[in-house]
Amino acid sequence: MLAVMRTRMPEMWWGPALEAPDPGALARFYHQLLEWPIVHEEPGTTVMGTPGGKGFLVFQQADGYEPPVWPPVAGEQRPMMHLDFQVGDLEDATAEAIGLGAKLADHQPQDNVRVLFDPAGHPFCLCRDDG
């Protein structure tokens, strides 16, 4: 086990980090979309907690940021990761995300998934569970 894992305290935040030209604005977009709390802000970094405080999304300043291209195109910045969110009503959730500043991707690979771009251009998916 890594030393960092042994020294982690419950109040410490850690999780995936999304780069953005304005991390605070991007965190506020996801805060409004998900209703998860913003738990830490400092210049260049904003942290949003998940319900129950077990996980976090970190938003970090990125100078020279290039948004990824979806679907991937040779020679362009490809998505390195994306976020998936399960929703009950796909059309309502898509409309809400667009109302908050997301953009619908032209390419939609599945009927029960909507690929959108957040205000910084990261792709994310809203997924309806058809199970």
N, CA, C and O atoms as CSV, one atom per row, in Angstrom:
chain,resi,resn,atom,element,x,y,z
A,1,MET,N,N,0.847,-1.172,0.000
A,1,MET,CA,C,0.000,0.000,0.000
A,1,MET,C,C,0.897,1.241,0.000
A,1,MET,O,O,1.910,1.285,0.699
A,2,LEU,N,N,0.524,2.222,-0.771
A,2,LEU,CA,C,1.292,3.459,-0.830
A,2,LEU,C,C,1.190,4.222,0.482
A,2,LEU,O,O,0.171,4.151,1.169
A,3,ALA,N,N,2.240,4.948,0.830
A,3,ALA,CA,C,2.242,5.729,2.070
A,3,ALA,C,C,1.114,6.750,2.086
A,3,ALA,O,O,0.551,7.026,3.145
A,4,VAL,N,N,0.777,7.309,0.945
A,4,VAL,CA,C,-0.299,8.299,0.890
A,4,VAL,C,C,-1.631,7.671,1.301
A,4,VAL,O,O,-2.460,8.348,1.910
A,5,MET,N,N,-1.853,6.414,0.990
A,5,MET,CA,C,-3.088,5.732,1.366
A,5,MET,C,C,-3.144,5.517,2.881
A,5,MET,O,O,-4.215,5.633,3.477
A,6,ARG,N,N,-2.034,5.213,3.496
A,6,ARG,CA,C,-2.013,4.968,4.942
A,6,ARG,C,C,-2.190,6.251,5.726
A,6,ARG,O,O,-2.674,6.216,6.857
A,7,THR,N,N,-1.813,7.381,5.156
A,7,THR,CA,C,-1.893,8.643,5.889
A,7,THR,C,C,-3.148,9.441,5.564
A,7,THR,O,O,-3.322,10.548,6.075
A,8,ARG,N,N,-4.017,8.905,4.732
A,8,ARG,CA,C,-5.232,9.637,4.363
A,8,ARG,C,C,-6.165,9.724,5.560
A,8,ARG,O,O,-6.456,8.724,6.215
A,9,MET,N,N,-6.627,10.938,5.832
A,9,MET,CA,C,-7.571,11.181,6.917
A,9,MET,C,C,-8.952,11.407,6.311
A,9,MET,O,O,-9.045,11.851,5.167
A,10,PRO,N,N,-10.036,11.116,7.048
A,10,PRO,CA,C,-11.392,11.238,6.495
A,10,PRO,C,C,-11.711,12.625,5.940
A,10,PRO,O,O,-12.472,12.725,4.977
A,11,GLU,N,N,-11.163,13.689,6.504
A,11,GLU,CA,C,-11.483,15.044,6.041
A,11,GLU,C,C,-10.691,15.462,4.797
A,11,GLU,O,O,-10.937,16.539,4.253
A,12,MET,N,N,-9.758,14.642,4.342
A,12,MET,CA,C,-8.966,14.971,3.155
A,12,MET,C,C,-9.774,14.683,1.895
A,12,MET,O,O,-10.456,13.663,1.804
A,13,TRP,N,N,-9.691,15.593,0.923
A,13,TRP,CA,C,-10.373,15.386,-0.346
A,13,TRP,C,C,-9.412,14.799,-1.354
A,13,TRP,O,O,-8.227,15.131,-1.382
A,14,TRP,N,N,-9.941,13.928,-2.172
A,14,TRP,CA,C,-9.197,13.380,-3.301
A,14,TRP,C,C,-10.180,12.745,-4.259
A,14,TRP,O,O,-11.246,12.280,-3.857
A,15,GLY,N,N,-9.821,12.727,-5.506
A,15,GLY,CA,C,-10.700,12.174,-6.521
A,15,GLY,C,C,-10.203,12.573,-7.894
A,15,GLY,O,O,-9.138,13.177,-8.021
A,16,PRO,N,N,-10.960,12.242,-8.916
A,16,PRO,CA,C,-10.543,12.617,-10.271
A,16,PRO,C,C,-10.503,14.130,-10.407
A,16,PRO,O,O,-11.303,14.838,-9.796
A,17,ALA,N,N,-9.579,14.615,-11.202
A,17,ALA,CA,C,-9.420,16.053,-11.423
A,17,ALA,C,C,-9.727,16.376,-12.880
A,17,ALA,O,O,-9.229,15.719,-13.794
A,18,LEU,N,N,-10.545,17.384,-13.079
A,18,LEU,CA,C,-10.861,17.881,-14.407
A,18,LEU,C,C,-10.152,19.212,-14.594
A,18,LEU,O,O,-10.269,20.110,-13.760
A,19,GLU,N,N,-9.425,19.333,-15.678
A,19,GLU,CA,C,-8.759,20.593,-15.978
A,19,GLU,C,C,-9.718,21.514,-16.705
A,19,GLU,O,O,-10.564,21.065,-17.478
A,20,ALA,N,N,-9.579,22.818,-16.449
A,20,ALA,CA,C,-10.460,23.796,-17.079
A,20,ALA,C,C,-9.808,25.172,-17.025
A,20,ALA,O,O,-8.992,25.436,-16.142
A,21,PRO,N,N,-10.157,26.045,-17.956
A,21,PRO,CA,C,-9.631,27.404,-17.893
A,21,PRO,C,C,-10.201,28.181,-16.706
A,21,PRO,O,O,-9.555,29.106,-16.216
A,22,ASP,N,N,-11.401,27.823,-16.232
A,22,ASP,CA,C,-12.026,28.454,-15.070
A,22,ASP,C,C,-12.600,27.358,-14.181
A,22,ASP,O,O,-13.775,27.011,-14.303
A,23,PRO,N,N,-11.774,26.808,-13.283
A,23,PRO,CA,C,-12.235,25.669,-12.478
A,23,PRO,C,C,-13.431,25.992,-11.591
A,23,PRO,O,O,-14.283,25.131,-11.374
A,24,GLY,N,N,-13.511,27.217,-11.073
A,24,GLY,CA,C,-14.646,27.581,-10.229
A,24,GLY,C,C,-15.953,27.571,-10.998
A,24,GLY,O,O,-16.966,27.084,-10.496
A,25,ALA,N,N,-15.939,28.104,-12.212
A,25,ALA,CA,C,-17.152,28.119,-13.040
A,25,ALA,C,C,-17.572,26.707,-13.414
A,25,ALA,O,O,-18.763,26.396,-13.406
A,26,LEU,N,N,-16.616,25.851,-13.739
A,26,LEU,CA,C,-16.950,24.478,-14.099
A,26,LEU,C,C,-17.505,23.727,-12.882
A,26,LEU,O,O,-18.458,22.960,-13.017
A,27,ALA,N,N,-16.928,23.936,-11.714
A,27,ALA,CA,C,-17.445,23.304,-10.497
A,27,ALA,C,C,-18.865,23.774,-10.209
A,27,ALA,O,O,-19.700,22.973,-9.791
A,28,ARG,N,N,-19.155,25.054,-10.424
A,28,ARG,CA,C,-20.514,25.555,-10.187
A,28,ARG,C,C,-21.514,24.950,-11.172
A,28,ARG,O,O,-22.665,24.708,-10.809
A,29,PHE,N,N,-21.084,24.701,-12.427
A,29,PHE,CA,C,-21.957,24.018,-13.386
A,29,PHE,C,C,-22.351,22.640,-12.840
A,29,PHE,O,O,-23.536,22.308,-12.799
A,30,TYR,N,N,-21.366,21.840,-12.424
A,30,TYR,CA,C,-21.666,20.502,-11.913
A,30,TYR,C,C,-22.418,20.575,-10.582
A,30,TYR,O,O,-23.254,19.715,-10.306
A,31,HIS,N,N,-22.139,21.572,-9.762
A,31,HIS,CA,C,-22.874,21.772,-8.508
A,31,HIS,C,C,-24.360,21.969,-8.810
A,31,HIS,O,O,-25.214,21.368,-8.158
A,32,GLN,N,N,-24.667,22.810,-9.800
A,32,GLN,CA,C,-26.071,23.042,-10.163
A,32,GLN,C,C,-26.692,21.802,-10.794
A,32,GLN,O,O,-27.847,21.483,-10.515
A,33,LEU,N,N,-25.950,21.106,-11.629
A,33,LEU,CA,C,-26.464,19.925,-12.308
A,33,LEU,C,C,-26.745,18.784,-11.334
A,33,LEU,O,O,-27.775,18.118,-11.435
A,34,LEU,N,N,-25.831,18.560,-10.394
A,34,LEU,CA,C,-25.903,17.398,-9.506
A,34,LEU,C,C,-26.393,17.700,-8.094
A,34,LEU,O,O,-26.783,16.797,-7.354
A,35,GLU,N,N,-26.367,18.990,-7.730
A,35,GLU,CA,C,-26.698,19.424,-6.371
A,35,GLU,C,C,-25.746,18.826,-5.344
A,35,GLU,O,O,-26.144,18.526,-4.219
A,36,TRP,N,N,-24.486,18.654,-5.735
A,36,TRP,CA,C,-23.443,18.212,-4.816
A,36,TRP,C,C,-22.751,19.462,-4.272
A,36,TRP,O,O,-22.646,20.456,-4.992
A,37,PRO,N,N,-22.281,19.444,-3.033
A,37,PRO,CA,C,-21.711,20.652,-2.432
A,37,PRO,C,C,-20.287,20.963,-2.901
A,37,PRO,O,O,-19.483,20.067,-3.158
A,38,ILE,N,N,-20.011,22.250,-3.000
A,38,ILE,CA,C,-18.633,22.700,-3.190
A,38,ILE,C,C,-18.027,22.768,-1.792
A,38,ILE,O,O,-18.536,23.476,-0.923
A,39,VAL,N,N,-16.941,22.032,-1.576
A,39,VAL,CA,C,-16.393,21.882,-0.229
A,39,VAL,C,C,-15.061,22.586,-0.025
A,39,VAL,O,O,-14.590,22.704,1.106
A,40,HIS,N,N,-14.449,23.054,-1.104
A,40,HIS,CA,C,-13.151,23.714,-0.974
A,40,HIS,C,C,-12.913,24.578,-2.202
A,40,HIS,O,O,-13.173,24.161,-3.330
A,41,GLU,N,N,-12.412,25.794,-1.968
A,41,GLU,CA,C,-11.999,26.661,-3.071
A,41,GLU,C,C,-10.742,27.400,-2.674
A,41,GLU,O,O,-10.599,27.870,-1.546
A,42,GLU,N,N,-9.840,27.490,-3.624
A,42,GLU,CA,C,-8.638,28.295,-3.496
A,42,GLU,C,C,-8.259,28.693,-4.918
A,42,GLU,O,O,-8.772,28.098,-5.866
A,43,PRO,N,N,-7.393,29.662,-5.099
A,43,PRO,CA,C,-7.039,30.052,-6.471
A,43,PRO,C,C,-6.551,28.850,-7.277
A,43,PRO,O,O,-5.611,28.161,-6.883
A,44,GLY,N,N,-7.203,28.614,-8.404
A,44,GLY,CA,C,-6.800,27.538,-9.301
A,44,GLY,C,C,-7.371,26.179,-9.000
A,44,GLY,O,O,-7.152,25.248,-9.775
A,45,THR,N,N,-8.105,26.019,-7.893
A,45,THR,CA,C,-8.662,24.711,-7.534
A,45,THR,C,C,-10.005,24.885,-6.838
A,45,THR,O,O,-10.149,25.702,-5.929
A,46,THR,N,N,-10.977,24.107,-7.277
A,46,THR,CA,C,-12.276,24.037,-6.604
A,46,THR,C,C,-12.608,22.558,-6.460
A,46,THR,O,O,-12.386,21.771,-7.381
A,47,VAL,N,N,-13.141,22.185,-5.301
A,47,VAL,CA,C,-13.444,20.785,-5.011
A,47,VAL,C,C,-14.932,20.655,-4.703
A,47,VAL,O,O,-15.491,21.421,-3.918
A,48,MET,N,N,-15.558,19.666,-5.339
A,48,MET,CA,C,-16.962,19.382,-5.115
A,48,MET,C,C,-17.067,17.999,-4.490
A,48,MET,O,O,-16.454,17.045,-4.969
A,49,GLY,N,N,-17.841,17.894,-3.425
A,49,GLY,CA,C,-18.032,16.614,-2.748
A,49,GLY,C,C,-19.219,15.859,-3.300
A,49,GLY,O,O,-20.135,16.455,-3.867
A,50,THR,N,N,-19.206,14.556,-3.137
A,50,THR,CA,C,-20.359,13.731,-3.484
A,50,THR,C,C,-21.250,13.617,-2.255
A,50,THR,O,O,-20.797,13.892,-1.144
A,51,PRO,N,N,-22.492,13.222,-2.427
A,51,PRO,CA,C,-23.353,13.048,-1.250
A,51,PRO,C,C,-22.704,12.076,-0.252
A,51,PRO,O,O,-22.213,11.014,-0.636
A,52,GLY,N,N,-22.710,12.447,0.996
A,52,GLY,CA,C,-22.097,11.621,2.027
A,52,GLY,C,C,-20.612,11.872,2.203
A,52,GLY,O,O,-20.006,11.341,3.133
A,53,GLY,N,N,-20.010,12.669,1.332
A,53,GLY,CA,C,-18.606,13.038,1.475
A,53,GLY,C,C,-17.611,11.916,1.262
A,53,GLY,O,O,-16.485,12.004,1.750
A,54,LYS,N,N,-17.986,10.866,0.552
A,54,LYS,CA,C,-17.074,9.740,0.341
A,54,LYS,C,C,-16.169,9.928,-0.875
A,54,LYS,O,O,-15.132,9.273,-0.976
A,55,GLY,N,N,-16.539,10.796,-1.780
A,55,GLY,CA,C,-15.737,11.020,-2.974
A,55,GLY,C,C,-15.789,12.478,-3.365
A,55,GLY,O,O,-16.619,13.242,-2.872
A,56,PHE,N,N,-14.899,12.853,-4.250
A,56,PHE,CA,C,-14.784,14.247,-4.632
A,56,PHE,C,C,-14.449,14.371,-6.110
A,56,PHE,O,O,-13.830,13.478,-6.690
A,57,LEU,N,N,-14.857,15.472,-6.716
A,57,LEU,CA,C,-14.390,15.885,-8.029
A,57,LEU,C,C,-13.571,17.142,-7.820
A,57,LEU,O,O,-14.020,18.088,-7.173
A,58,VAL,N,N,-12.380,17.148,-8.364
A,58,VAL,CA,C,-11.465,18.274,-8.219
A,58,VAL,C,C,-11.402,18.985,-9.565
A,58,VAL,O,O,-11.238,18.341,-10.602
A,59,PHE,N,N,-11.528,20.282,-9.555
A,59,PHE,CA,C,-11.447,21.097,-10.761
A,59,PHE,C,C,-10.200,21.964,-10.641
A,59,PHE,O,O,-10.056,22.729,-9.687
A,60,GLN,N,N,-9.298,21.839,-11.618
A,60,GLN,CA,C,-8.003,22.516,-11.536
A,60,GLN,C,C,-7.770,23.434,-12.724
A,60,GLN,O,O,-8.188,23.154,-13.847
A,61,GLN,N,N,-7.093,24.535,-12.442
A,61,GLN,CA,C,-6.728,25.516,-13.456
A,61,GLN,C,C,-5.815,24.889,-14.498
A,61,GLN,O,O,-4.867,24.182,-14.156
A,62,ALA,N,N,-6.102,25.148,-15.765
A,62,ALA,CA,C,-5.262,24.645,-16.851
A,62,ALA,C,C,-5.053,25.773,-17.854
A,62,ALA,O,O,-5.962,26.131,-18.603
A,63,ASP,N,N,-3.864,26.319,-17.861
A,63,ASP,CA,C,-3.532,27.330,-18.860
A,63,ASP,C,C,-3.288,26.626,-20.189
A,63,ASP,O,O,-2.712,25.539,-20.218
A,64,GLY,N,N,-3.716,27.228,-21.275
A,64,GLY,CA,C,-3.551,26.618,-22.584
A,64,GLY,C,C,-4.454,25.415,-22.796
A,64,GLY,O,O,-4.163,24.562,-23.634
A,65,TYR,N,N,-5.534,25.339,-22.055
A,65,TYR,CA,C,-6.456,24.208,-22.120
A,65,TYR,C,C,-7.039,24.053,-23.520
A,65,TYR,O,O,-7.478,25.026,-24.134
A,66,GLU,N,N,-7.037,22.830,-24.010
A,66,GLU,CA,C,-7.664,22.478,-25.282
A,66,GLU,C,C,-8.768,21.473,-24.994
A,66,GLU,O,O,-8.479,20.380,-24.506
A,67,PRO,N,N,-10.024,21.805,-25.280
A,67,PRO,CA,C,-11.087,20.834,-25.007
A,67,PRO,C,C,-10.956,19.605,-25.891
A,67,PRO,O,O,-10.510,19.701,-27.034
A,68,PRO,N,N,-11.343,18.450,-25.362
A,68,PRO,CA,C,-11.266,17.221,-26.156
A,68,PRO,C,C,-12.314,17.214,-27.270
A,68,PRO,O,O,-13.292,17.961,-27.235
A,69,VAL,N,N,-12.084,16.363,-28.243
A,69,VAL,CA,C,-12.986,16.217,-29.385
A,69,VAL,C,C,-13.721,14.887,-29.243
A,69,VAL,O,O,-13.107,13.853,-28.981
A,70,TRP,N,N,-15.051,14.924,-29.419
A,70,TRP,CA,C,-15.866,13.712,-29.385
A,70,TRP,C,C,-16.726,13.673,-30.627
A,70,TRP,O,O,-17.349,14.682,-30.959
A,71,PRO,N,N,-16.789,12.558,-31.325
A,71,PRO,CA,C,-15.979,11.367,-31.095
A,71,PRO,C,C,-14.517,11.647,-31.417
A,71,PRO,O,O,-14.216,12.608,-32.125
A,72,PRO,N,N,-13.603,10.821,-30.905
A,72,PRO,CA,C,-12.179,11.066,-31.117
A,72,PRO,C,C,-11.819,11.177,-32.604
A,72,PRO,O,O,-12.359,10.470,-33.454
A,73,VAL,N,N,-10.889,12.089,-32.878
A,73,VAL,CA,C,-10.392,12.325,-34.231
A,73,VAL,C,C,-8.873,12.251,-34.173
A,73,VAL,O,O,-8.255,12.857,-33.298
A,74,ALA,N,N,-8.271,11.519,-35.089
A,74,ALA,CA,C,-6.805,11.401,-35.132
A,74,ALA,C,C,-6.166,12.782,-35.183
A,74,ALA,O,O,-6.577,13.637,-35.968
A,75,GLY,N,N,-5.167,12.995,-34.346
A,75,GLY,CA,C,-4.433,14.248,-34.319
A,75,GLY,C,C,-5.060,15.336,-33.460
A,75,GLY,O,O,-4.461,16.397,-33.282
A,76,GLU,N,N,-6.242,15.100,-32.928
A,76,GLU,CA,C,-6.918,16.075,-32.057
A,76,GLU,C,C,-6.855,15.593,-30.607
A,76,GLU,O,O,-6.601,14.418,-30.344
A,77,GLN,N,N,-7.089,16.512,-29.676
A,77,GLN,CA,C,-7.117,16.151,-28.256
A,77,GLN,C,C,-8.290,15.219,-28.004
A,77,GLN,O,O,-9.445,15.620,-28.144
A,78,ARG,N,N,-8.005,13.997,-27.639
A,78,ARG,CA,C,-9.072,13.028,-27.376
A,78,ARG,C,C,-9.476,13.086,-25.907
A,78,ARG,O,O,-8.675,13.491,-25.064
A,79,PRO,N,N,-10.708,12.687,-25.587
A,79,PRO,CA,C,-11.116,12.630,-24.189
A,79,PRO,C,C,-10.261,11.612,-23.433
A,79,PRO,O,O,-10.061,10.492,-23.904
A,80,MET,N,N,-9.769,11.995,-22.283
A,80,MET,CA,C,-8.969,11.094,-21.456
A,80,MET,C,C,-9.858,10.361,-20.446
A,80,MET,O,O,-9.503,9.290,-19.954
A,81,MET,N,N,-10.999,10.945,-20.152
A,81,MET,CA,C,-11.987,10.353,-19.258
A,81,MET,C,C,-13.291,11.091,-19.474
A,81,MET,O,O,-13.313,12.166,-20.075
A,82,HIS,N,N,-14.371,10.521,-18.989
A,82,HIS,CA,C,-15.635,11.239,-18.985
A,82,HIS,C,C,-16.446,10.774,-17.782
A,82,HIS,O,O,-16.165,9.726,-17.201
A,83,LEU,N,N,-17.438,11.546,-17.420
A,83,LEU,CA,C,-18.290,11.224,-16.283
A,83,LEU,C,C,-19.617,10.686,-16.796
A,83,LEU,O,O,-20.159,11.189,-17.781
A,84,ASP,N,N,-20.140,9.663,-16.128
A,84,ASP,CA,C,-21.449,9.099,-16.434
A,84,ASP,C,C,-22.379,9.350,-15.252
A,84,ASP,O,O,-21.986,9.179,-14.098
A,85,PHE,N,N,-23.618,9.757,-15.546
A,85,PHE,CA,C,-24.610,9.980,-14.511
A,85,PHE,C,C,-25.894,9.270,-14.917
A,85,PHE,O,O,-26.430,9.524,-15.996
A,86,GLN,N,N,-26.391,8.382,-14.060
A,86,GLN,CA,C,-27.646,7.700,-14.327
A,86,GLN,C,C,-28.790,8.649,-14.009
A,86,GLN,O,O,-28.766,9.343,-12.992
A,87,VAL,N,N,-29.798,8.680,-14.886
A,87,VAL,CA,C,-30.948,9.566,-14.709
A,87,VAL,C,C,-32.227,8.773,-14.897
A,87,VAL,O,O,-32.229,7.724,-15.541
A,88,GLY,N,N,-33.319,9.280,-14.330
A,88,GLY,CA,C,-34.605,8.619,-14.474
A,88,GLY,C,C,-35.301,8.989,-15.772
A,88,GLY,O,O,-35.899,8.133,-16.424
A,89,ASP,N,N,-35.227,10.250,-16.149
A,89,ASP,CA,C,-35.869,10.729,-17.379
A,89,ASP,C,C,-34.808,11.381,-18.245
A,89,ASP,O,O,-34.347,12.483,-17.951
A,90,LEU,N,N,-34.430,10.710,-19.294
A,90,LEU,CA,C,-33.317,11.146,-20.138
A,90,LEU,C,C,-33.590,12.490,-20.805
A,90,LEU,O,O,-32.703,13.342,-20.851
A,91,GLU,N,N,-34.781,12.690,-21.313
A,91,GLU,CA,C,-35.082,13.940,-22.019
A,91,GLU,C,C,-35.108,15.122,-21.049
A,91,GLU,O,O,-34.568,16.183,-21.363
A,92,ASP,N,N,-35.725,14.958,-19.877
A,92,ASP,CA,C,-35.759,16.039,-18.890
A,92,ASP,C,C,-34.354,16.370,-18.390
A,92,ASP,O,O,-34.000,17.543,-18.271
A,93,ALA,N,N,-33.554,15.346,-18.098
A,93,ALA,CA,C,-32.195,15.570,-17.607
A,93,ALA,C,C,-31.339,16.254,-18.666
A,93,ALA,O,O,-30.524,17.118,-18.344
A,94,THR,N,N,-31.521,15.871,-19.929
A,94,THR,CA,C,-30.779,16.509,-21.019
A,94,THR,C,C,-31.166,17.977,-21.140
A,94,THR,O,O,-30.296,18.839,-21.271
A,95,ALA,N,N,-32.442,18.263,-21.099
A,95,ALA,CA,C,-32.908,19.650,-21.186
A,95,ALA,C,C,-32.376,20.480,-20.020
A,95,ALA,O,O,-31.982,21.631,-20.209
A,96,GLU,N,N,-32.362,19.907,-18.822
A,96,GLU,CA,C,-31.844,20.625,-17.656
A,96,GLU,C,C,-30.357,20.933,-17.829
A,96,GLU,O,O,-29.920,22.053,-17.564
A,97,ALA,N,N,-29.582,19.946,-18.271
A,97,ALA,CA,C,-28.146,20.157,-18.465
A,97,ALA,C,C,-27.889,21.238,-19.519
A,97,ALA,O,O,-27.014,22.085,-19.338
A,98,ILE,N,N,-28.637,21.211,-20.598
A,98,ILE,CA,C,-28.485,22.231,-21.644
A,98,ILE,C,C,-28.853,23.603,-21.096
A,98,ILE,O,O,-28.195,24.595,-21.407
A,99,GLY,N,N,-29.904,23.664,-20.280
A,99,GLY,CA,C,-30.303,24.924,-19.650
A,99,GLY,C,C,-29.236,25.501,-18.737
A,99,GLY,O,O,-29.195,26.713,-18.526
A,100,LEU,N,N,-28.370,24.649,-18.191
A,100,LEU,CA,C,-27.282,25.091,-17.318
A,100,LEU,C,C,-26.011,25.431,-18.087
A,100,LEU,O,O,-25.046,25.912,-17.493
A,101,GLY,N,N,-25.989,25.189,-19.400
A,101,GLY,CA,C,-24.822,25.545,-20.197
A,101,GLY,C,C,-24.144,24.402,-20.918
A,101,GLY,O,O,-23.138,24.622,-21.592
A,102,ALA,N,N,-24.660,23.177,-20.801
A,102,ALA,CA,C,-24.083,22.049,-21.534
A,102,ALA,C,C,-24.503,22.126,-23.000
A,102,ALA,O,O,-25.474,22.798,-23.349
A,103,LYS,N,N,-23.761,21.434,-23.840
A,103,LYS,CA,C,-24.095,21.349,-25.263
A,103,LYS,C,C,-24.236,19.877,-25.637
A,103,LYS,O,O,-23.450,19.033,-25.205
A,104,LEU,N,N,-25.245,19.588,-26.442
A,104,LEU,CA,C,-25.488,18.231,-26.909
A,104,LEU,C,C,-24.497,17.888,-28.009
A,104,LEU,O,O,-24.314,18.664,-28.947
A,105,ALA,N,N,-23.853,16.722,-27.899
A,105,ALA,CA,C,-22.919,16.272,-28.932
A,105,ALA,C,C,-23.695,15.866,-30.173
A,105,ALA,O,O,-24.815,15.365,-30.074
A,106,ASP,N,N,-23.107,16.080,-31.331
A,106,ASP,CA,C,-23.734,15.660,-32.584
A,106,ASP,C,C,-23.822,14.140,-32.665
A,106,ASP,O,O,-24.818,13.600,-33.145
A,107,HIS,N,N,-22.789,13.453,-32.199
A,107,HIS,CA,C,-22.733,11.987,-32.266
A,107,HIS,C,C,-23.325,11.394,-30.993
A,107,HIS,O,O,-22.820,11.634,-29.896
A,108,GLN,N,N,-24.389,10.624,-31.142
A,108,GLN,CA,C,-25.048,9.948,-30.029
A,108,GLN,C,C,-25.018,8.450,-30.300
A,108,GLN,O,O,-25.775,7.964,-31.140
A,109,PRO,N,N,-24.144,7.698,-29.594
A,109,PRO,CA,C,-23.931,6.291,-29.925
A,109,PRO,C,C,-25.014,5.313,-29.472
A,109,PRO,O,O,-25.079,4.195,-29.983
A,110,GLN,N,N,-25.867,5.713,-28.521
A,110,GLN,CA,C,-26.867,4.778,-27.983
A,110,GLN,C,C,-28.171,5.516,-27.716
A,110,GLN,O,O,-28.162,6.709,-27.413
A,111,ASP,N,N,-29.287,4.814,-27.826
A,111,ASP,CA,C,-30.592,5.425,-27.579
A,111,ASP,C,C,-30.823,5.786,-26.118
A,111,ASP,O,O,-31.544,6.740,-25.829
A,112,ASN,N,N,-30.220,5.037,-25.186
A,112,ASN,CA,C,-30.457,5.286,-23.765
A,112,ASN,C,C,-29.370,6.146,-23.116
A,112,ASN,O,O,-29.287,6.225,-21.891
A,113,VAL,N,N,-28.538,6.788,-23.941
A,113,VAL,CA,C,-27.446,7.636,-23.443
A,113,VAL,C,C,-27.452,8.945,-24.232
A,113,VAL,O,O,-27.676,8.946,-25.442
A,114,ARG,N,N,-27.205,10.052,-23.542
A,114,ARG,CA,C,-26.997,11.326,-24.209
A,114,ARG,C,C,-25.590,11.797,-23.859
A,114,ARG,O,O,-25.243,11.937,-22.686
A,115,VAL,N,N,-24.791,12.038,-24.883
A,115,VAL,CA,C,-23.458,12.597,-24.706
A,115,VAL,C,C,-23.593,14.109,-24.806
A,115,VAL,O,O,-24.148,14.636,-25.770
A,116,LEU,N,N,-23.076,14.794,-23.796
A,116,LEU,CA,C,-23.090,16.250,-23.767
A,116,LEU,C,C,-21.686,16.748,-23.478
A,116,LEU,O,O,-20.809,15.974,-23.094
A,117,PHE,N,N,-21.478,18.043,-23.665
A,117,PHE,CA,C,-20.219,18.691,-23.308
A,117,PHE,C,C,-20.509,19.700,-22.215
A,117,PHE,O,O,-21.457,20.478,-22.316
A,118,ASP,N,N,-19.688,19.690,-21.161
A,118,ASP,CA,C,-19.838,20.702,-20.115
A,118,ASP,C,C,-19.314,22.039,-20.654
A,118,ASP,O,O,-18.783,22.073,-21.764
A,119,PRO,N,N,-19.444,23.131,-19.909
A,119,PRO,CA,C,-19.006,24.428,-20.426
A,119,PRO,C,C,-17.523,24.515,-20.795
A,119,PRO,O,O,-17.144,25.384,-21.580
A,120,ALA,N,N,-16.679,23.641,-20.252
A,120,ALA,CA,C,-15.253,23.628,-20.620
A,120,ALA,C,C,-14.977,22.680,-21.780
A,120,ALA,O,O,-13.843,22.600,-22.254
A,121,GLY,N,N,-16.000,21.959,-22.244
A,121,GLY,CA,C,-15.839,21.066,-23.384
A,121,GLY,C,C,-15.584,19.612,-23.044
A,121,GLY,O,O,-15.371,18.810,-23.953
A,122,HIS,N,N,-15.596,19.231,-21.750
A,122,HIS,CA,C,-15.443,17.825,-21.381
A,122,HIS,C,C,-16.722,17.073,-21.727
A,122,HIS,O,O,-17.812,17.551,-21.415
A,123,PRO,N,N,-16.617,15.914,-22.361
A,123,PRO,CA,C,-17.827,15.128,-22.581
A,123,PRO,C,C,-18.280,14.474,-21.277
A,123,PRO,O,O,-17.462,14.085,-20.443
A,124,PHE,N,N,-19.594,14.361,-21.119
A,124,PHE,CA,C,-20.170,13.580,-20.030
A,124,PHE,C,C,-21.434,12.931,-20.560
A,124,PHE,O,O,-22.012,13.388,-21.546
A,125,CYS,N,N,-21.860,11.864,-19.899
A,125,CYS,CA,C,-23.012,11.109,-20.381
A,125,CYS,C,C,-24.114,11.070,-19.340
A,125,CYS,O,O,-23.867,10.877,-18.150
A,126,LEU,N,N,-25.329,11.256,-19.815
A,126,LEU,CA,C,-26.522,11.004,-19.021
A,126,LEU,C,C,-27.055,9.670,-19.512
A,126,LEU,O,O,-27.289,9.488,-20.707
A,127,CYS,N,N,-27.246,8.738,-18.588
A,127,CYS,CA,C,-27.600,7.355,-18.953
A,127,CYS,C,C,-28.917,6.976,-18.302
A,127,CYS,O,O,-29.075,7.092,-17.086
A,128,ARG,N,N,-29.852,6.526,-19.106
A,128,ARG,CA,C,-31.122,6.015,-18.603
A,128,ARG,C,C,-30.974,4.509,-18.434
A,128,ARG,O,O,-30.528,3.814,-19.347
A,129,ASP,N,N,-31.347,4.015,-17.272
A,129,ASP,CA,C,-31.272,2.587,-17.004
A,129,ASP,C,C,-32.512,1.909,-17.565
A,129,ASP,O,O,-33.619,2.096,-17.059
A,130,ASP,N,N,-32.319,1.130,-18.605
A,130,ASP,CA,C,-33.446,0.425,-19.217
A,130,ASP,C,C,-33.643,-0.959,-18.615
A,130,ASP,O,O,-34.467,-1.736,-19.097
A,131,GLY,N,N,-32.878,-1.275,-17.548
A,131,GLY,CA,C,-32.937,-2.600,-16.957
A,131,GLY,C,C,-34.150,-2.809,-16.210
A,131,GLY,O,O,-34.350,-3.885,-15.647
